[in-house]
Amino acid sequence: MMFAAFGIEDMIPLLVFGGIVAGIWALMSLISNRNSQAVDRLNRLSRPQSLADIEDPTKAAETGGFEAMTDAVKLISQPLMPQTETEQNELKNSLANAGFRSEAAPMVYSGIRLVCLAVGFLISLAVFVPGRPFGFKMVAGIVIVTSIGFYIPSIILWYLRSARQQEIFLTLPDALDLLVVCVESGLGLDAAMRKVCDEMGEHAKVITEELSLANFQLQMGRPRREVLHDLGVRTGVDDVKSLAAILIQADRFGSSIAQALRVQSDSMRTRRKQMAEEQAAMTAVQLLFPLILFIFPGIFVVLVGPAAINIMENLLVQR
């Protein structure tokens, strides 16, 4: 439209001016980049962190590239980052429940949501706009596809979180039984947790990873109460939270940890038995709809079909 309105000849001065501005900007960027590299080198030589930092300048360059990438991620994810501290803590807990415990995980997640929103909007424009008149269908299609792109990261996060919590829920009874055996045999809680991680590391990777992290925090000198509380919050599983609460109470009041673990193991086993009985009782109701929709029509046709055919033949013969 611009070329049609003004013509090619009228646009040549503007194009030349834009090219000159772009060339000047590129030259100034090159000069400033060289100056910044020289300043960085002088700073590194004047206050070196180590001898390897002087001999290997690529290490500093990699660090600078990582910082630039981090700044870019922060800039992209800023519009969708939670504003209040409560929302930020909820997002961090959700990401930790899914296995993403890095400090940059909320920024990366918000950046992915923004990118998916932009990709969904572009896809909707490419699908619904060309060759179609403007109307409700076009707007509705753009809104639906854009919304799907925006909520895809949330759905994936929910799936990863649910799968991880389900795996912890299924492998926790075995880990707790082994923990009870180790504690009752004379091992301390730290040694018992290490033993559980060694024995169950192959088939229960998630729960052993969480126990290994808790054990590492204990070895670093964190209080046991904080470590156990973080374990319950980090997993997001109610059974782990109740286990952490019982261990915190046992450690605070000086009661037997083995007895507390034994009581928790029995209650957890009873709870799982009740859940299995509940699911078994719901089976009859869940089978009712497939029977009515798929099995009963076939049985009805097989049983009543021949009789209906005979009745129809007799009526035709009588006529």
C-alpha positions in Angstrom: 0.0 0.0 0.0 2.8 2.4 0.8 4.6 1.7 -2.6 1.2 2.2 -4.4 0.5 5.5 -2.6 3.8 7.2 -3.0 5.6 5.3 -5.8 9.0 3.8 -6.0 10.8 7.1 -6.8 9.3 8.8 -3.7 10.4 5.9 -1.4 14.1 5.9 -2.6 15.2 8.8 -0.2 13.5 7.1 2.7 15.2 3.8 1.9 18.6 5.5 1.6 18.1 7.3 4.9 17.1 4.1 6.6 20.2 2.3 5.2 22.5 5.1 6.4 20.9 5.0 9.9 21.3 1.2 10.0 24.9 1.4 9.0 25.7 4.0 11.6 24.0 2.0 14.3 25.9 -1.2 13.3 29.2 0.7 13.4 28.5 2.2 16.8 27.4 -1.2 18.1 30.7 -2.7 16.9 32.7 0.0 18.5 30.9 -0.2 21.8 31.2 -4.0 21.7 35.0 -3.7 21.3 35.2 -1.1 24.1 33.1 -3.4 26.4 35.4 -6.3 25.7 38.4 -4.2 26.4 36.9 -3.0 29.7 36.0 -6.5 30.7 39.5 -7.7 29.9 41.0 -4.9 32.0 38.7 -5.7 34.9 39.6 -9.4 34.7 43.3 -8.6 34.7 43.0 -6.0 37.5 40.8 -8.2 39.8 41.1 -11.8 38.6 39.1 -14.4 40.3 41.6 -17.1 39.5 44.5 -17.8 37.3 42.3 -20.0 35.0 40.1 -17.0 34.5 43.0 -15.1 33.0 44.4 -17.9 30.9 40.9 -19.0 29.6 38.9 -15.9 28.6 36.3 -18.1 27.0 35.1 -19.0 30.5 34.2 -15.3 31.2 32.6 -15.1 27.7 30.4 -18.2 28.5 29.4 -16.6 31.8 28.5 -13.4 30.1 26.5 -15.3 27.5 24.6 -17.2 30.3 23.9 -13.9 32.0 22.6 -12.4 28.8 20.4 -15.4 28.2 19.1 -15.1 31.8 18.3 -11.4 31.3 16.5 -12.2 28.1 14.4 -14.9 29.8 13.6 -12.4 32.6 12.5 -9.8 30.1 10.3 -12.2 28.1 8.7 -13.7 31.2 8.1 -10.5 33.1 4.5 -9.8 31.7 3.2 -13.2 33.0 5.2 -13.4 36.2 3.0 -13.5 39.4 3.0 -10.1 41.1 2.2 -11.0 44.7 4.4 -13.1 46.9 1.7 -15.7 47.6 1.2 -16.3 43.8 4.9 -16.6 43.4 5.2 -19.2 46.2 2.3 -21.2 44.7 4.0 -21.2 41.3 7.3 -22.3 42.8 5.6 -25.1 44.7 3.8 -26.3 41.6 7.0 -26.4 39.7 8.8 -28.1 42.6 6.0 -30.7 42.7 6.6 -31.4 39.0 10.4 -31.8 39.6 11.6 -28.3 38.6 13.4 -26.9 41.7 15.6 -24.3 40.0 15.4 -20.7 41.0 14.9 -19.8 37.3 12.1 -22.2 36.8 9.2 -19.7 37.3 10.8 -17.3 34.8 11.3 -20.0 32.3 7.8 -21.3 32.7 6.3 -17.8 32.3 8.5 -17.2 29.3 7.3 -20.5 27.7 3.7 -19.5 28.4 4.2 -16.2 26.6 5.9 -17.8 23.7 3.1 -20.4 23.4 0.6 -17.5 23.5 2.4 -15.8 20.6 2.7 -19.0 18.6 -1.0 -19.8 19.1 -1.9 -16.3 18.0 0.2 -16.5 14.9 -1.2 -20.0 14.0 -4.7 -18.7 14.5 -4.0 -15.7 12.2 -2.5 -18.0 9.5 -5.5 -20.4 9.7 -8.5 -18.1 10.1 -7.6 -14.8 8.5 -6.6 -15.5 4.8 -9.5 -15.6 2.4 -12.2 -15.3 5.1 -14.5 -12.3 5.8 -14.3 -10.7 9.2 -16.9 -12.0 11.6 -17.7 -13.9 14.7 -16.3 -17.2 13.4 -12.9 -15.6 12.7 -12.7 -13.9 16.1 -13.9 -17.0 17.9 -11.4 -19.2 16.1 -8.5 -16.8 16.9 -9.5 -16.6 20.5 -9.9 -20.4 20.9 -6.6 -21.3 19.2 -4.7 -18.5 21.1 -6.2 -19.7 24.4 -5.2 -23.3 23.7 -1.6 -22.1 23.0 -1.7 -20.2 26.3 -2.9 -23.1 28.4 -0.8 -25.8 26.9 2.1 -25.2 29.3 -0.3 -25.3 32.3 -1.8 -28.6 31.1 1.7 -30.1 30.6 2.8 -28.9 34.1 -0.4 -30.4 35.6 0.3 -33.7 33.9 3.9 -33.8 35.0 3.0 -32.9 38.5 0.2 -35.5 38.8 2.4 -38.2 37.3 5.2 -37.4 39.7 2.9 -37.3 42.7 1.2 -40.6 41.7 4.6 -42.3 41.5 5.6 -41.0 44.9 2.2 -42.1 46.3 2.7 -45.7 44.9 6.3 -46.1 46.0 6.1 -44.5 49.4 4.7 -47.6 51.3 7.7 -49.7 50.3 10.1 -46.9 51.2 8.4 -46.4 54.5 8.4 -50.1 55.4 12.2 -50.3 54.6 12.7 -47.1 56.6 10.9 -48.7 59.6 13.0 -51.9 59.3 16.3 -49.8 59.2 15.3 -47.6 62.1 14.2 -50.5 64.3 17.4 -52.4 63.5 19.4 -49.5 65.2 20.2 -47.1 62.4 19.6 -43.4 62.7 17.2 -41.6 60.5 19.9 -40.2 58.3 21.5 -43.6 57.8 18.1 -45.2 57.3 17.3 -42.7 54.5 20.6 -43.4 52.8 19.9 -47.1 53.0 16.5 -46.6 51.4 18.1 -44.6 48.6 20.7 -47.3 48.0 18.2 -50.1 48.0 15.3 -48.5 46.0 17.2 -46.2 43.7 16.5 -48.3 40.6 12.7 -48.8 40.8 11.7 -45.8 42.9 13.7 -43.0 41.4 11.5 -40.1 42.4 11.1 -40.8 46.1 14.7 -41.7 46.4 15.7 -38.5 44.7 13.7 -36.5 47.2 15.1 -38.5 50.2 18.6 -38.0 48.8 18.1 -34.3 48.6 16.7 -34.2 52.2 19.6 -36.2 53.4 22.1 -33.9 51.7 20.4 -30.9 53.3 20.8 -32.6 56.7 24.5 -33.2 56.0 24.9 -29.6 55.1 23.7 -28.6 58.6 20.1 -27.5 58.1 17.8 -28.2 61.0 15.9 -31.5 60.6 12.5 -29.7 61.1 13.1 -27.4 58.2 14.3 -30.3 56.0 11.3 -32.5 56.7 8.9 -29.6 56.2 10.5 -28.8 52.8 10.3 -32.4 51.9 6.5 -32.4 52.4 6.1 -29.1 50.5 8.4 -30.1 47.7 6.6 -33.3 46.9 3.0 -32.1 47.4 1.8 -35.5 48.5 -0.5 -35.6 51.6 1.1 -38.8 52.9 4.6 -37.3 52.7 3.3 -34.2 54.5 1.8 -36.3 57.3 5.0 -38.3 57.6 7.1 -35.2 57.8 4.7 -33.7 60.5 5.0 -36.9 62.6 8.8 -37.0 62.3 8.9 -33.3 63.3 6.8 -34.0 66.3 8.8 -37.0 67.3 12.0 -35.0 67.0 10.6 -32.1 69.0 9.2 -34.1 71.9 11.9 -36.7 72.0 9.7 -39.7 71.3 10.7 -42.8 69.5 11.1 -42.3 65.7 10.7 -46.0 65.1 7.4 -46.0 66.9 6.2 -43.0 64.9 7.2 -44.6 61.6 5.5 -47.8 62.6 2.2 -46.0 63.4 2.5 -44.0 60.1 3.1 -47.2 58.1 0.1 -48.9 59.7 -2.2 -45.9 59.1 -0.9 -45.6 55.5 -1.5 -49.3 54.8 -5.1 -49.0 56.3 -5.8 -46.0 54.1 -4.6 -47.7 51.0 -6.8 -50.7 51.8 -9.8 -48.5 52.2 -9.1 -46.8 48.9 -8.8 -50.2 47.2 -12.2 -51.2 48.7 -13.7 -47.9 47.6 -12.5 -48.4 44.0 -13.8 -52.0 44.0 -17.2 -50.9 45.2 -17.3 -48.3 42.4 -16.6 -50.9 39.8 -20.2 -52.1 39.6 -21.5 -48.6 39.0 -18.8 -47.9 36.4 -19.7 -51.1 34.5 -23.3 -50.1 34.3 -22.9 -47.6 31.5 -20.8 -49.9 29.2 -23.3 -52.7 29.8 -26.3 -50.5 28.8 -24.6 -48.9 25.8 -22.6 -51.8 24.2 -23.5 -55.2 25.7 -27.2 -55.1 26.3 -28.1 -54.0 22.7 -26.1 -56.9 21.3 -27.8 -59.4 23.6 -31.2 -57.9 22.8 -30.6 -58.3 19.1 -29.4 -61.9 19.5 -32.3 -63.0 21.7 -35.2 -61.0 20.3 -34.0 -60.9 16.6 -35.1 -64.4 15.6 -38.5 -64.1 17.3 -39.1 -60.7 15.6 -38.2 -62.2 12.2 -40.7 -65.1 12.8 -43.4 -62.7 13.9 -42.9 -60.6 10.8 -43.0 -63.7 8.5 -46.2 -64.9 10.1 -47.9 -61.5 9.7 -46.9 -61.4 6.0 -48.2 -64.9 5.4 -51.6 -64.1 7.1 -52.0 -61.0 4.8 
